[in-house]
Amino acid sequence: MDYKKDIKDNAVMSHSNQGGMEVFGIRTSKKCERLATAIYLVTNFLSDTEPMRSRLRTLSLELVRDASFIKNGSQTVEANVLESLRSNVTETLSLFELAFVAGLVSEMNFVILKREYASLRDSIDIKKASRESRTDTILGDNFFGTPNQEIRSDLKNLSPRSDLYISSATTTAPFSKGHSIGQTNTSMSDRNTKGQSVASRQAVPLTMLAQTPKPKIPNSVTKEARRSRILKLIKDNREVTIKDIVMHFPDVSEKTIQRELVAMSDSGVLKKIGDRRWSRYALA
């Protein structure tokens, strides 16, 4: 029966997701331990009475503690732990910005720790997006797809006076010298001829109308949207190759997609199966 197959598939996915979370937890836990060690070394140069010294050390220990929950595969508190980790990283980065401006830490230590904490924050964000994509997708990409045969049948039934065409009387002419904005495209013969029927004017396709240029989207937004879409494709198809993903991104180069997949694999969100051109990607 189909429902038995669905139950089996859901069980496999649940086991796979739990295993992926454990891998992510181990990597995150190790990174948090190294960050805590670095915090203690850097804050050794601060005065014992400096409040920032004790606060940074407290945050680093809480970071290690929270990461251990993911390391142990605590699925029930997964969402809360990820949010707690991100809040911890945000506060630590803010304190380090303040410490650097106040001259309490060197520029080299500040740059290194800021980079590593930002990397941890990015991996947490990717994992949160991966977790949400596993719960909010029910319908596949082809759910509302219309068969080509049905489309051809609808096209044959279209009336010659279809809404795809409009009268040229309502079209706006391109702006030219001596014309005001919004002036309609009317020829000299039209102005000299009275009583001419509007229906006799030639119909103009909608596609010939001027189109408003699309607004530019910031790179950070497009990158996040691209990664979310990649996660959805992998979830819907279980395993995909680079070629499979590139087909869904006609405006993005294969090199860019490859870099995204490598970054998501390194952060523990995806797992890579196979080598080189035979490699496939699945949710970790």
VOFI-988871 format. One record per residue (C-alpha): x, y, z; residue number from 1. Coordinates in steps of 0.02 Angstrom, whole numbers, plus 50000, padded with zeros to 5 digits. Example, Ala and Ser with C-alpha at 12.3 -4.5 7.8 and 13.67 -1.06 7.14 Angstrom:
REM VOFI-988871
+-------+-------+-------+-----+
:     x :     y :     z : num :
+-------+-------+-------+-----+
: 50615 : 49775 : 50390 :   1 :
: 50684 : 49947 : 50357 :   2 :
+-------+-------+-------+-----+
This chain:
REM VOFI-988871
+-------+-------+-------+-----+
:     x :     y :     z : num :
+-------+-------+-------+-----+
: 50000 : 50000 : 50000 :   1 :
: 50058 : 50179 : 49965 :   2 :
: 50028 : 50238 : 50143 :   3 :
: 50148 : 50104 : 50208 :   4 :
: 50281 : 50167 : 50087 :   5 :
: 50251 : 50346 : 50148 :   6 :
: 50271 : 50292 : 50329 :   7 :
: 50434 : 50204 : 50286 :   8 :
: 50499 : 50356 : 50190 :   9 :
: 50456 : 50472 : 50334 :  10 :
: 50548 : 50360 : 50454 :  11 :
: 50702 : 50360 : 50343 :  12 :
: 50697 : 50550 : 50327 :  13 :
: 50677 : 50570 : 50516 :  14 :
: 50828 : 50460 : 50548 :  15 :
: 50928 : 50553 : 50415 :  16 :
: 50882 : 50723 : 50488 :  17 :
: 50931 : 50668 : 50663 :  18 :
: 51098 : 50604 : 50600 :  19 :
: 51128 : 50765 : 50506 :  20 :
: 51091 : 50867 : 50662 :  21 :
: 51217 : 50764 : 50761 :  22 :
: 51353 : 50796 : 50630 :  23 :
: 51313 : 50982 : 50633 :  24 :
: 51313 : 50978 : 50823 :  25 :
: 51485 : 50896 : 50834 :  26 :
: 51561 : 51024 : 50715 :  27 :
: 51477 : 51168 : 50803 :  28 :
: 51527 : 51104 : 50975 :  29 :
: 51710 : 51089 : 50924 :  30 :
: 51708 : 51265 : 50851 :  31 :
: 51628 : 51336 : 51008 :  32 :
: 51760 : 51253 : 51116 :  33 :
: 51898 : 51334 : 51013 :  34 :
: 51811 : 51502 : 51021 :  35 :
: 51794 : 51490 : 51210 :  36 :
: 51980 : 51450 : 51225 :  37 :
: 52021 : 51601 : 51117 :  38 :
: 51909 : 51713 : 51223 :  39 :
: 51999 : 51661 : 51382 :  40 :
: 52169 : 51693 : 51303 :  41 :
: 52121 : 51865 : 51237 :  42 :
: 52033 : 51922 : 51396 :  43 :
: 52186 : 51876 : 51500 :  44 :
: 52254 : 52046 : 51450 :  45 :
: 52103 : 52135 : 51524 :  46 :
: 52095 : 52195 : 51703 :  47 :
: 52012 : 52080 : 51829 :  48 :
: 51892 : 52222 : 51871 :  49 :
: 51842 : 52250 : 51689 :  50 :
: 51657 : 52197 : 51671 :  51 :
: 51683 : 52150 : 51489 :  52 :
: 51811 : 52019 : 51539 :  53 :
: 51687 : 51920 : 51645 :  54 :
: 51543 : 51945 : 51523 :  55 :
: 51640 : 51882 : 51372 :  56 :
: 51699 : 51730 : 51468 :  57 :
: 51522 : 51693 : 51529 :  58 :
: 51456 : 51703 : 51351 :  59 :
: 51592 : 51586 : 51287 :  60 :
: 51549 : 51455 : 51419 :  61 :
: 51363 : 51470 : 51379 :  62 :
: 51405 : 51446 : 51196 :  63 :
: 51494 : 51282 : 51234 :  64 :
: 51350 : 51226 : 51346 :  65 :
: 51215 : 51262 : 51216 :  66 :
: 51314 : 51180 : 51076 :  67 :
: 51322 : 51020 : 51179 :  68 :
: 51133 : 51002 : 51167 :  69 :
: 51145 : 50989 : 50977 :  70 :
: 51296 : 50876 : 50991 :  71 :
: 51194 : 50753 : 51093 :  72 :
: 51054 : 50753 : 50963 :  73 :
: 50921 : 50839 : 51069 :  74 :
: 50790 : 50858 : 50931 :  75 :
: 50654 : 50925 : 51048 :  76 :
: 50753 : 51083 : 51090 :  77 :
: 50835 : 51105 : 50920 :  78 :
: 50747 : 51267 : 50872 :  79 :
: 50773 : 51349 : 51042 :  80 :
: 50956 : 51300 : 51046 :  81 :
: 50990 : 51372 : 50874 :  82 :
: 50908 : 51536 : 50924 :  83 :
: 51005 : 51540 : 51087 :  84 :
: 51170 : 51511 : 50996 :  85 :
: 51134 : 51650 : 50874 :  86 :
: 51088 : 51774 : 51012 :  87 :
: 51249 : 51729 : 51103 :  88 :
: 51354 : 51760 : 50946 :  89 :
: 51267 : 51927 : 50913 :  90 :
: 51301 : 51991 : 51090 :  91 :
: 51482 : 51931 : 51086 :  92 :
: 51514 : 52020 : 50921 :  93 :
: 51439 : 52181 : 50991 :  94 :
: 51550 : 52173 : 51145 :  95 :
: 51705 : 52141 : 51040 :  96 :
: 51663 : 52291 : 50931 :  97 :
: 51654 : 52396 : 51089 :  98 :
: 51815 : 52321 : 51159 :  99 :
: 51909 : 52356 : 50998 : 100 :
: 51849 : 52537 : 50988 : 101 :
: 51898 : 52562 : 51171 : 102 :
: 52072 : 52492 : 51136 : 103 :
: 52051 : 52341 : 51250 : 104 :
: 52094 : 52212 : 51116 : 105 :
: 52217 : 52218 : 50971 : 106 :
: 52160 : 52237 : 50791 : 107 :
: 52229 : 52066 : 50743 : 108 :
: 52134 : 51975 : 50882 : 109 :
: 51977 : 52074 : 50842 : 110 :
: 51982 : 52033 : 50656 : 111 :
: 52013 : 51847 : 50685 : 112 :
: 51878 : 51824 : 50817 : 113 :
: 51752 : 51929 : 50722 : 114 :
: 51780 : 51822 : 50567 : 115 :
: 51760 : 51657 : 50662 : 116 :
: 51605 : 51713 : 50756 : 117 :
: 51527 : 51777 : 50594 : 118 :
: 51564 : 51608 : 50514 : 119 :
: 51476 : 51520 : 50659 : 120 :
: 51327 : 51637 : 50643 : 121 :
: 51312 : 51601 : 50456 : 122 :
: 51315 : 51413 : 50483 : 123 :
: 51178 : 51430 : 50615 : 124 :
: 51071 : 51533 : 50495 : 125 :
: 51092 : 51403 : 50358 : 126 :
: 51044 : 51263 : 50477 : 127 :
: 50890 : 51359 : 50534 : 128 :
: 50838 : 51383 : 50352 : 129 :
: 50865 : 51197 : 50319 : 130 :
: 50759 : 51151 : 50469 : 131 :
: 50617 : 51266 : 50413 : 132 :
: 50622 : 51198 : 50235 : 133 :
: 50590 : 51022 : 50302 : 134 :
: 50427 : 51077 : 50383 : 135 :
: 50349 : 51205 : 50267 : 136 :
: 50351 : 51113 : 50100 : 137 :
: 50200 : 51006 : 50058 : 138 :
: 50169 : 51037 : 49874 : 139 :
: 50301 : 50998 : 49744 : 140 :
: 50357 : 51114 : 49604 : 141 :
: 50249 : 51022 : 49477 : 142 :
: 50090 : 51016 : 49582 : 143 :
: 50005 : 51154 : 49482 : 144 :
: 50086 : 51111 : 49316 : 145 :
: 49968 : 51113 : 49167 : 146 :
: 49991 : 50978 : 49033 : 147 :
: 50046 : 51045 : 48863 : 148 :
: 49897 : 50962 : 48778 : 149 :
: 49776 : 51059 : 48889 : 150 :
: 49867 : 51222 : 48851 : 151 :
: 49856 : 51193 : 48663 : 152 :
: 49670 : 51156 : 48679 : 153 :
: 49641 : 51319 : 48772 : 154 :
: 49737 : 51418 : 48641 : 155 :
: 49628 : 51350 : 48501 : 156 :
: 49471 : 51409 : 48592 : 157 :
: 49534 : 51587 : 48610 : 158 :
: 49425 : 51719 : 48523 : 159 :
: 49509 : 51827 : 48389 : 160 :
: 49459 : 51978 : 48494 : 161 :
: 49558 : 51914 : 48642 : 162 :
: 49609 : 52017 : 48791 : 163 :
: 49788 : 51987 : 48738 : 164 :
: 49769 : 52138 : 48623 : 165 :
: 49718 : 52317 : 48660 : 166 :
: 49679 : 52468 : 48553 : 167 :
: 49825 : 52576 : 48501 : 168 :
: 49726 : 52725 : 48563 : 169 :
: 49775 : 52680 : 48743 : 170 :
: 49959 : 52646 : 48711 : 171 :
: 50085 : 52774 : 48767 : 172 :
: 50213 : 52832 : 48640 : 173 :
: 50398 : 52835 : 48682 : 174 :
: 50454 : 53005 : 48746 : 175 :
: 50523 : 53111 : 48605 : 176 :
: 50571 : 53291 : 48578 : 177 :
: 50420 : 53406 : 48578 : 178 :
: 50301 : 53282 : 48660 : 179 :
: 50236 : 53289 : 48836 : 180 :
: 50239 : 53142 : 48955 : 181 :
: 50086 : 53029 : 48936 : 182 :
: 50040 : 53095 : 48763 : 183 :
: 49953 : 52961 : 48660 : 184 :
: 50026 : 52893 : 48499 : 185 :
: 49919 : 52984 : 48368 : 186 :
: 49973 : 53012 : 48187 : 187 :
: 49942 : 53170 : 48084 : 188 :
: 49810 : 53082 : 47981 : 189 :
: 49716 : 53038 : 48141 : 190 :
: 49711 : 53221 : 48192 : 191 :
: 49650 : 53277 : 48020 : 192 :
: 49517 : 53143 : 48002 : 193 :
: 49355 : 53166 : 48098 : 194 :
: 49236 : 53027 : 48146 : 195 :
: 49360 : 52887 : 48119 : 196 :
: 49307 : 52727 : 48205 : 197 :
: 49416 : 52671 : 48351 : 198 :
: 49388 : 52490 : 48302 : 199 :
: 49476 : 52519 : 48135 : 200 :
: 49641 : 52558 : 48219 : 201 :
: 49768 : 52420 : 48222 : 202 :
: 49777 : 52315 : 48380 : 203 :
: 49942 : 52313 : 48472 : 204 :
: 50003 : 52163 : 48573 : 205 :
: 50026 : 52189 : 48759 : 206 :
: 50205 : 52129 : 48745 : 207 :
: 50249 : 52288 : 48648 : 208 :
: 50207 : 52399 : 48797 : 209 :
: 50354 : 52474 : 48890 : 210 :
: 50402 : 52369 : 49039 : 211 :
: 50459 : 52437 : 49206 : 212 :
: 50639 : 52381 : 49242 : 213 :
: 50653 : 52259 : 49387 : 214 :
: 50729 : 52333 : 49546 : 215 :
: 50901 : 52272 : 49592 : 216 :
: 50903 : 52149 : 49738 : 217 :
: 51048 : 52158 : 49864 : 218 :
: 51175 : 52016 : 49851 : 219 :
: 51141 : 51960 : 50030 : 220 :
: 50956 : 51936 : 49991 : 221 :
: 50987 : 51843 : 49829 : 222 :
: 51115 : 51731 : 49912 : 223 :
: 50997 : 51684 : 50053 : 224 :
: 50853 : 51656 : 49931 : 225 :
: 50966 : 51549 : 49821 : 226 :
: 51018 : 51439 : 49967 : 227 :
: 50838 : 51418 : 50024 : 228 :
: 50787 : 51366 : 49849 : 229 :
: 50931 : 51242 : 49839 : 230 :
: 50875 : 51165 : 50004 : 231 :
: 50698 : 51149 : 49938 : 232 :
: 50757 : 51064 : 49778 : 233 :
: 50860 : 50939 : 49877 : 234 :
: 50717 : 50905 : 49997 : 235 :
: 50596 : 50872 : 49854 : 236 :
: 50718 : 50756 : 49762 : 237 :
: 50816 : 50679 : 49907 : 238 :
: 50980 : 50681 : 49808 : 239 :
: 51034 : 50798 : 49667 : 240 :
: 51188 : 50834 : 49562 : 241 :
: 51259 : 51005 : 49521 : 242 :
: 51185 : 50991 : 49346 : 243 :
: 51012 : 50961 : 49420 : 244 :
: 51022 : 51121 : 49522 : 245 :
: 51097 : 51228 : 49383 : 246 :
: 50944 : 51190 : 49275 : 247 :
: 50837 : 51287 : 49401 : 248 :
: 50954 : 51438 : 49403 : 249 :
: 50973 : 51497 : 49221 : 250 :
: 51045 : 51665 : 49277 : 251 :
: 51176 : 51591 : 49394 : 252 :
: 51340 : 51512 : 49340 : 253 :
: 51385 : 51332 : 49381 : 254 :
: 51538 : 51393 : 49478 : 255 :
: 51426 : 51498 : 49592 : 256 :
: 51311 : 51350 : 49626 : 257 :
: 51463 : 51241 : 49661 : 258 :
: 51529 : 51367 : 49788 : 259 :
: 51359 : 51373 : 49875 : 260 :
: 51353 : 51183 : 49887 : 261 :
: 51531 : 51174 : 49957 : 262 :
: 51491 : 51308 : 50087 : 263 :
: 51330 : 51221 : 50140 : 264 :
: 51422 : 51054 : 50151 : 265 :
: 51562 : 51127 : 50257 : 266 :
: 51435 : 51203 : 50376 : 267 :
: 51350 : 51034 : 50401 : 268 :
: 51187 : 51076 : 50315 : 269 :
: 51217 : 50961 : 50166 : 270 :
: 51315 : 50801 : 50141 : 271 :
: 51414 : 50760 : 49985 : 272 :
: 51404 : 50586 : 49909 : 273 :
: 51534 : 50533 : 49780 : 274 :
: 51677 : 50630 : 49702 : 275 :
: 51697 : 50758 : 49563 : 276 :
: 51568 : 50755 : 49425 : 277 :
: 51482 : 50601 : 49498 : 278 :
: 51453 : 50686 : 49666 : 279 :
: 51276 : 50707 : 49731 : 280 :
: 51208 : 50813 : 49873 : 281 :
: 51078 : 50773 : 50006 : 282 :
: 51017 : 50849 : 50169 : 283 :
: 51135 : 50810 : 50312 : 284 :
+-------+-------+-------+-----+
